[in-house]
Amino acid sequence: MEPIPDVFAFHNSSSFMANVSCLAVMNLHFSHRCLMARHLADCRYITNFFNYYVMMYCTFEIDNKMTEITVMLLFGIIYCLFLCILYLSINHYFSPTLKIAAHKMRINEYMAGVMLVGVANSTPDLLVNLSPVRRESLTFNIAMANALTIICLSGGAVCFIRPFRMNGHSVFRDLLFLLLIVELVRFLADDTHQKPWVKGTVVLSIYPIYLLVNIVDVVLQRYTIKKLQKDIEHMRHSPSSQDHDRKLAEKIILLTSLEEDDEVQIFESKVYSKRSYDAGFFVTPKPLIRHKEVDVESNRTILHNKSNPKNLFLFSEFFQSVNPIDADAWLLSGTCVRITMVLMAPVRFLLKLVIPFVDTQKAKHGWSKLLNSLQVVITPFVIITLVETSIADNYYNWYNIPKFTIALWSILATTPLAVVVFLHSRTDIPPFYHPLYCVLTICTVIIFTWICAWEMDVLISIIGIVFQLSPYFMAITFNSVSAATADFISYAHLAEHGYGKMAFGAIIGGTVFNMVVNVGIELVVQTKLNSQGQVQLFGEDGETIFLFLLMTIIFTMWWCLTFNFVARRSAGVFLWCLFILFIIYSTAIEFRWIHGFQDKQFIEVKSY
């Protein structure tokens, strides 16, 4: 029997405990893990709302490998719960709100993806990268792995779900921007002459330039539209000829194409597969019925009548709004779908209470007077409580005790506002300030996504260690896929509802934002220094990720040109296959069947 290590026998035990990684707990004997999990500061530092190490080895008292694997199945269920919160938050609240924001800002669909959807989806991942759970990972490696995962998985899904014509020059330009950033960071990582904060400033300055180029492009596009409209109007009053008519037809076709890309149009949400001709799995479907554009104002006033009382159907509307199971969907669904609806009902109910619902496709834009009045108080209270609890780090046993200090003060400010909203508004029409609820919705979903992504990242890391997978392999595979899950859900939802340009713009724009901000902040903050005093961004293992990301960018530009910037199912399958190839290669490196592309490879030769 191995001797029990007395970690407190060291003269400098406090320093020892402060510097030991919590991941080392998994390498000790089961009888020692509870003690270490309770006393290691890092175990509380890298976790958020739940200390899974204490839960495993103190609460469940795991004492053998089989029990440990069984608990991993429980962690898998918890992971699915967080995934369910992500799915419902993004599909039912986040995506409709972002479409409304894009429509209000009067920007084109691709620009909306770059500025709004991409940044909003990348913000939770940015917060997770700044959290302690990513402390041991190299920032540039993680950024490249995330970029590769999002482009291949999400880009493949967007191309596969629904055909659309891309904004050709914009896609090509932004892919070149991404290539520039990757190469620039590699160059700066090797440069030892400049100070890290100077490098960070250079990297961070790229994103404003990138946005400025996109904005100038939209301005020039709208200038071209106005010029074409004047030219066409002038040519229609000019004498007709064969050459004249040909030029006029060309200008009309070009104008029509530019006008389709000019603004975000909100279409009716219908199941696409039922409205298309599908000749096979790998054949790109062709739409038979074009979705109609939504009449936003009609949906807002459809139930309004001045003779109605202000509080007509107040309580029945409230109970219908918080009902987690839709009655029509229940009647039309089969047994399996009904079981899923029942399992998801508690999560749906809590989200309906907390997150304001704004959707211009719905009657009254989703307005529910009593519920929305209560959410003026409930939503800020929940947001502040979650953030305050996360910062306070006040653990009791395996969970973080909620903190309400600041949240209680928020009630004093929001309660009078909720009373004003209730007294002023009606049940049959949303008030003029109803779009302001979009701000609450976006903030709430981002906070929820950040918390879920953090918890999911910790769970994936623990499961990987239990199955003896290296942290590097977990970071570039399972952790990257986990981090990209929220983005995948959002982009797939947009593609299903006819916003392929927005989704693809968000994929590239969000990747640019993620890489620039994460790497730039790491260079400025300087938390990971090597022996030469330089910020360590890119390890030798990152060469494999870099080459696959380079292949992904070049091959994406290649198939875009080959298909004349029309997304097809074959392009989506190609991107998925490229990602599968990356996973296979990374797995082979992990199990030492082959070696990566890094220099100075050492081949272990066994002597017989």
Secondary structure as GFF3:
##gff-version 3
##sequence-region A 1 608
A	DSSP	three_ten_helix	7	9	.	.	.	ID=ss1
A	DSSP	alpha_helix	13	19	.	.	.	ID=ss2
A	DSSP	three_ten_helix	22	27	.	.	.	ID=ss3
A	DSSP	alpha_helix	30	39	.	.	.	ID=ss4
A	DSSP	alpha_helix	41	45	.	.	.	ID=ss5
A	DSSP	alpha_helix	52	54	.	.	.	ID=ss6
A	DSSP	pi_helix	55	59	.	.	.	ID=ss7
A	DSSP	alpha_helix	65	89	.	.	.	ID=ss8
A	DSSP	pi_helix	90	94	.	.	.	ID=ss9
A	DSSP	alpha_helix	95	105	.	.	.	ID=ss10
A	DSSP	alpha_helix	109	112	.	.	.	ID=ss11
A	DSSP	pi_helix	113	117	.	.	.	ID=ss12
A	DSSP	alpha_helix	118	130	.	.	.	ID=ss13
A	DSSP	three_ten_helix	132	134	.	.	.	ID=ss14
A	DSSP	alpha_helix	139	149	.	.	.	ID=ss15
A	DSSP	pi_helix	150	154	.	.	.	ID=ss16
A	DSSP	alpha_helix	155	161	.	.	.	ID=ss17
A	DSSP	beta_strand	164	165	.	.	.	ID=ss18
A	DSSP	alpha_helix	168	190	.	.	.	ID=ss19
A	DSSP	alpha_helix	196	204	.	.	.	ID=ss20
A	DSSP	alpha_helix	206	236	.	.	.	ID=ss21
A	DSSP	alpha_helix	242	260	.	.	.	ID=ss22
A	DSSP	three_ten_helix	272	275	.	.	.	ID=ss23
A	DSSP	beta_strand	276	277	.	.	.	ID=ss24
A	DSSP	beta_strand	286	287	.	.	.	ID=ss25
A	DSSP	alpha_helix	296	301	.	.	.	ID=ss26
A	DSSP	alpha_helix	314	322	.	.	.	ID=ss27
A	DSSP	alpha_helix	327	332	.	.	.	ID=ss28
A	DSSP	alpha_helix	335	354	.	.	.	ID=ss29
A	DSSP	three_ten_helix	363	366	.	.	.	ID=ss30
A	DSSP	alpha_helix	369	392	.	.	.	ID=ss31
A	DSSP	beta_strand	395	396	.	.	.	ID=ss32
A	DSSP	beta_strand	399	400	.	.	.	ID=ss33
A	DSSP	alpha_helix	405	424	.	.	.	ID=ss34
A	DSSP	three_ten_helix	434	436	.	.	.	ID=ss35
A	DSSP	alpha_helix	437	466	.	.	.	ID=ss36
A	DSSP	alpha_helix	471	476	.	.	.	ID=ss37
A	DSSP	alpha_helix	478	496	.	.	.	ID=ss38
A	DSSP	alpha_helix	500	525	.	.	.	ID=ss39
A	DSSP	alpha_helix	542	562	.	.	.	ID=ss40
A	DSSP	beta_strand	566	567	.	.	.	ID=ss41
A	DSSP	alpha_helix	569	590	.	.	.	ID=ss42
###
